[in-house]
Amino acid sequence: MFARISLLIALVALALPAAAADKVHKLALQISDAAPDKMTAVLNVAGNVARLYADMGEEVEIRIVAFNAGLNMLRTDKSPVLDRLKSVSESMPNVVFEACGNTRDNMAKAEGKKPEEIPLFAGSKIVKAGVVSLIELSEKGWTIVRP
């Protein structure tokens, strides 16, 4: 009996590191400020986190959720970090950019445009509301960070 319990404990112990290695880490980064240094900080955090987990042989999914003035980060006509966005997008396929549809609608209205006339970075996913997206990601166990 003791031998069977010892064997079972040993098998569980061997399985735990493998199970931990299979875990996918999930990080959502909020950008709601127009300040270029905040946008750069968000992109730096995404890059640092992605590299760290890659070096450890672990997976991470990263979503950058832009709303309010932070949506300017994803606007191809206004982004002060457009070249960096391109670099992140090309080098880190595990990073997804989410653009707040409500903010885009309000920007369009303020600029006398239609929402589709507000140019967004290629591949940006438009969500109805950025804050709601963050709430739902949090409820699904994602870590939310505002650098």
Summary of the structure (lengths in Angstrom):
residues: 147
radius of gyration: 19.7
end to end distance: 53.6
largest distance: 77.7
contacts: 424
relative contact order: 0.18
helix: 54%
strand: 20%
